[in-house]
Amino acid sequence: MTGMLYLCATPIGNLDDITMRVIKTLKSVDVIAAEDTRNSIKLCNHFEIKTPLTSYHEYNKYDKAQVLVKRMLAGENVAVITDAGTPGISDPGEELVRQALAAGIKVTSLPGPAACITALTMSGLSTRRFAFEAFLPADKKERADILAELPRETRTMIIYEAPHHLVKTLTELYDVLGDRKISIVKELTKVHETNFTTSLSGALEFYKINEPRGEYVLVIEGADREAMKTAKEESFREMDLEAHMKMYTDQGMDRKEAMKAVAKDRGVPKREIYKALIREKEE
């Protein structure tokens, strides 16, 4: 019979956050695929887990995933763990899941800690809708493209950042977003856990004086939907009415459909557009 793949969430700081189910699973599988075996051996030793470890990380994720899939097809059960948190979220576990599912292997996830969710819930910002960006891309063009999209994002945004890049990232975010509310969290679940709730300008002022230390989770306020709608409507109202109509008639709409679209853009009833067009024609 084919084996299974278990995604096992491990503590992001406080070892007491591990679940009994994860401990039981890690002890029962045939092998544990760990992002960093040097880090994971400490966790295994603490909970007296004797299962063999194998390295599975960003630089071997494609080839090693094939090896692990073959082992599962041969009947072995594999658990995958990340350095901290839930596998598959901003780590190489995503590729292993993809290959396992393609091979018809059953995959299950054992819930537990995730830094993004933990930071979001203590941020004081809206939790109903959120966008997880993980680490912003290192590639300049890709990074610029992502940053250009963020000003229109109405959901709460979550970004990971390392200490030596924090000020640069905060500067970039301030430049594209303006002065948004932000919660900056570090040392999650640990003794020295901190939650710095401020604005982007306040964060920049603070970290230009105080050297960033530790791994950070940035939780940033999304754009105000009503304010964006109002700004969009105002920009359309400043547009010449016939030019606005032409924008839609050039797309194949008839005049009636175009008037309806223009009215929606400007946030006014269609009859106002009709009357305005009549006045322009008479003048």
Buried (B, 14 or more C-beta within 10 A) or exposed (E): EBBBBBBBBBBBBEEEBBBEBBBEBBBEBBBBBBBBBEBBBEBBEEEEBEBEBBBBBEEEBEEBBEEBBEBBBEEBBBBBBBBBBBBBBBBBBBBBBEBBEEBEBEBEBBEBBBBBBBBBEBBEBBEEEBBBBEEBBEEEEEBBEBBEEBEEBBBBBBBBBEBEBBBEBBBBBBEBBEEBBBBBBBBBBEEEBEBBBBBBBBBBEBBEEEEBEBBBBBBBBBBEEEEEEEEEBEEBEEBEBBEBBEBBBEEEBEEEEBBBBBBEBBEBEBEEBBEBBEEEEEE
